Amino acid sequence: MAAAAPSSPAAADPTEGFTAVRLGERNFQLQWPYDVKNSSRYSFDGTVRRLWVFSDDKPHTPRSKTKPRTEIRMTLVN
């Protein structure tokens, strides 16, 4: 007698527990390597935000001990 295949759990809603909020440019804080222009690591075409990181990039401040990164921090601003 063969064992029954386990049933797969129902897919969870990835938005469960989140509240939709409108985000404007004031909500975005961009961090990029301190020794380059932000336009060399970030673009926004009105719909899609693109960020680039290279392995030899510096952190976002000279005092930072982080590894290379370009990131957007989002804050809730009224």
C-alpha positions as CSV (number, residue, x, y, z in Angstrom):
1,M,0.0,0.0,0.0
2,A,1.5,3.4,-1.0
3,A,1.4,6.3,1.4
4,A,-0.8,9.2,0.4
5,A,1.1,12.2,-0.9
6,P,1.1,15.0,1.7
7,S,-1.3,17.8,0.8
8,S,0.3,21.1,0.2
9,P,-0.8,23.9,2.5
10,A,-2.9,26.7,1.1
11,A,-0.8,29.6,-0.1
12,A,-0.6,32.3,2.5
13,D,-1.6,35.8,1.5
14,P,1.8,37.7,1.4
15,T,0.0,41.0,2.3
16,E,-1.6,39.6,5.5
17,G,-0.8,41.9,8.4
18,F,0.3,44.8,6.2
19,T,-1.5,48.1,5.7
20,A,-1.3,49.9,2.4
21,V,0.1,53.4,2.6
22,R,0.9,56.0,-0.1
23,L,4.6,56.7,-0.5
24,G,6.0,59.9,-2.0
25,E,9.6,61.0,-2.6
26,R,9.7,62.3,1.0
27,N,9.4,58.7,2.2
28,F,12.6,57.5,0.5
29,Q,16.1,58.0,1.9
30,L,18.7,56.9,-0.6
31,Q,22.1,55.7,0.6
32,W,25.0,55.1,-1.9
33,P,28.8,55.0,-1.8
34,Y,30.1,58.3,-0.5
35,D,32.7,58.7,-3.2
36,V,30.3,58.6,-6.3
37,K,27.3,60.5,-7.5
38,N,24.0,58.9,-6.5
39,S,23.0,58.8,-10.2
40,S,25.8,56.2,-10.8
41,R,24.0,53.8,-8.4
42,Y,20.3,54.7,-8.7
43,S,17.7,55.5,-11.2
44,F,14.0,56.1,-11.1
45,D,11.8,56.3,-14.2
46,G,8.6,57.2,-12.4
47,T,7.6,53.5,-12.0
48,V,10.7,51.4,-11.4
49,R,13.6,52.2,-9.0
50,R,16.9,50.6,-9.9
51,L,19.9,50.3,-7.6
52,W,23.4,49.1,-8.4
53,V,26.1,47.8,-6.1
54,F,29.6,46.8,-7.1
55,S,31.9,44.7,-5.0
56,D,34.5,47.4,-4.7
57,D,32.1,50.1,-3.7
58,K,32.7,52.1,-0.5
59,P,30.0,52.3,2.3
60,H,27.6,55.3,2.4
61,T,29.8,57.3,4.8
62,P,33.6,57.2,5.4
63,R,33.0,56.2,9.0
64,S,30.7,53.3,8.2
65,K,31.9,49.8,8.9
66,T,29.4,48.2,6.5
67,K,30.2,46.4,3.3
68,P,29.3,47.9,-0.1
69,R,25.7,48.7,-0.6
70,T,23.2,51.0,-2.2
71,E,19.8,51.0,-0.5
72,I,16.6,52.8,0.0
73,R,15.3,53.3,3.5
74,M,11.6,54.0,3.6
75,T,10.0,56.0,6.4
76,L,6.4,56.9,7.1
77,V,6.2,60.7,6.7
78,N,2.8,62.4,7.1
